[in-house]
Amino acid sequence: MLDWPTLAFQIVNGVVWAMFLGLIALGLNAIFGLLGLLNMAHGAVYAVGAVIAWYTVNRLGSFWLAVFAAPLAAGIASIPVYRFVLRPTIGQDMMVGLVATSGLLFVINDTLLALYGGSPGLVPPPIGGAVGILGIYYPTYRLVAAMMAIAILAAFWLFLRSTAIGLWIRCVAQSPTLAKASGVPVERVYLIIVVLSAAFAALAGVLVAPMTTISYQMGLSVLGPAFIVVVVGGLGSLGGAVAAAVIMGVARGVFSVFLPPTYAEVCAIALFLPFLYFRPNGIFRGRA
C-alpha cells in the first residue's frame, strides 16, 4: 500500500537536494564549458566546505560563520590552484586536465584526512523545527538552505546577464579566440570562473553539512551525479542543469519508497537515457 506521507517527504526532499546538486553542477559546468576541463577535484572542494562547517560549529560555535568563511577560503585557495595546476592544462588534451585534477583530488582528500581525520562527524541544524507542506512536516533548516541555494543560482543567472563580466563569460563560452580578439580579458575570465566554481562547491558543502554525515571523502559521492546533471542539462545551460538535478532528486526519492537505495539510484540514472537520446545537447536544446 502506498504511504503518502513517505512519498510526499521524498518528493520534497528530492527537490531540496536538487538545489544543492545544481549548485555543485554549476561549477562543473562552467569550468568544463570555458576551460575544457573535467574537474575531478570539484567534489573534494564540496567536502572542504562541509569540514569547515564542522570546525566552525565545534570550535567557534557558529554555523553561519562557515557560510561566509568556506566560500571565501575556497575561492582564495583556488587562485594558486588555477595558476599552477589548471592553467597549464588549458588547450591540452583532455586527459592532461583529467590527470591533473585527479591528482588534486587526492591531495585535497589526504589533506582533509590529516587535518580532520577518518571518523565521520555531525553538525546540528542551526534552525530547528518543521514546516507543514503537502500534508507532512519537513525540517525548517532544509527549506531555508534550499532557498539560499536557489537565491545563489538566481543571482548567478542575473550576474551573467546584467554585468560586463557576465558578458565576458558568455563571450568566452562561445569562442575564446574571438573574445580575445575583441578585447575580452580571457585569462581573467578563466580565473573568475575557477574562483566562483570553488566558492559555490564549498558553499554547497556548508549548507549540506547539517543534513548528512561529514567525512573527508564525502565529495566522491556527489561527483558522479553532478557530472550526469551537467551532461543531461546541457553544456552552458544553467536552467538545464537545475532541471536535470530536480528530475534526478525527485526520481531518486520516489524510487527509494519502493526500492532499496542502490536500485533507486540506478533507476534514477536510467531515467535519463531517453533524455540523452532525444535531447543529446541538453534538456532545453534541440536534437543534434
SULNORHU-V933552 format. One record per backbone hydrogen bond with DSSP energy under -0.5 kcal/mol. CO is the residue of the C=O (numbers start at 1). NH is the residue of the N-H. If there is no record, write none. Layout:
# SULNORHU-V933552
CO_NH + CO_NH
This chain:
# SULNORHU-V933552
2_4 + 3_7 + 4_8 + 5_9 + 6_10 + 7_11 + 8_12 + 9_13 + 10_14 + 11_15 + 12_16 + 13_17 + 14_18 + 15_19 + 16_19 + 16_20 + 17_21 + 18_22 + 19_23 + 20_24 + 21_25 + 22_26 + 23_27 + 24_28 + 25_29 + 26_30 + 27_31 + 28_32 + 29_33 + 30_34 + 31_35 + 31_36 + 31_37 + 32_36 + 37_39 + 38_40 + 39_42 + 41_45 + 42_46 + 43_47 + 44_48 + 45_49 + 46_50 + 47_51 + 48_52 + 49_53 + 50_54 + 51_55 + 52_56 + 53_57 + 54_58 + 55_59 + 55_60 + 56_60 + 56_61 + 56_62 + 63_66 + 63_67 + 64_68 + 65_68 + 65_69 + 66_70 + 68_72 + 69_73 + 70_74 + 71_75 + 72_76 + 73_77 + 74_78 + 75_79 + 76_79 + 76_80 + 77_81 + 78_82 + 79_83 + 80_84 + 81_85 + 81_86 + 82_87 + 86_89 + 86_90 + 87_90 + 89_92 + 93_96 + 93_97 + 94_98 + 95_99 + 96_100 + 97_101 + 98_102 + 99_103 + 100_104 + 101_105 + 102_106 + 103_107 + 104_108 + 105_109 + 106_110 + 107_111 + 108_112 + 109_113 + 110_114 + 111_115 + 112_116 + 112_117 + 113_117 + 121_214 + 127_141 + 129_140 + 131_138 + 133_136 + 136_133 + 136_138 + 138_131 + 139_143 + 140_144 + 141_145 + 142_146 + 143_147 + 144_148 + 145_149 + 146_150 + 147_151 + 148_152 + 149_153 + 150_154 + 151_155 + 152_156 + 153_157 + 154_158 + 155_159 + 156_160 + 157_161 + 158_162 + 159_163 + 163_167 + 164_168 + 165_169 + 166_170 + 167_171 + 168_172 + 169_173 + 170_174 + 171_175 + 175_179 + 176_180 + 177_181 + 178_182 + 179_184 + 180_183 + 184_186 + 185_189 + 186_190 + 187_191 + 188_192 + 189_193 + 190_194 + 191_195 + 192_196 + 193_197 + 194_198 + 195_199 + 196_200 + 197_201 + 198_202 + 199_203 + 200_204 + 201_205 + 202_206 + 203_207 + 204_208 + 205_209 + 206_210 + 208_211 + 208_212 + 209_123 + 209_212 + 214_121 + 215_218 + 217_220 + 218_221 + 219_222 + 219_223 + 220_224 + 222_226 + 223_227 + 224_228 + 225_229 + 226_230 + 227_231 + 228_232 + 229_233 + 230_234 + 232_283 + 233_284 + 234_237 + 236_238 + 237_241 + 238_242 + 239_243 + 240_244 + 241_245 + 242_246 + 243_247 + 244_248 + 245_249 + 246_250 + 247_251 + 248_252 + 249_253 + 250_254 + 251_255 + 252_256 + 253_257 + 254_257 + 254_258 + 255_258 + 255_259 + 260_264 + 261_265 + 262_266 + 263_267 + 264_268 + 265_269 + 266_270 + 267_271 + 269_272 + 270_273 + 272_276 + 273_277 + 274_278 + 275_279 + 279_282 + 282_285
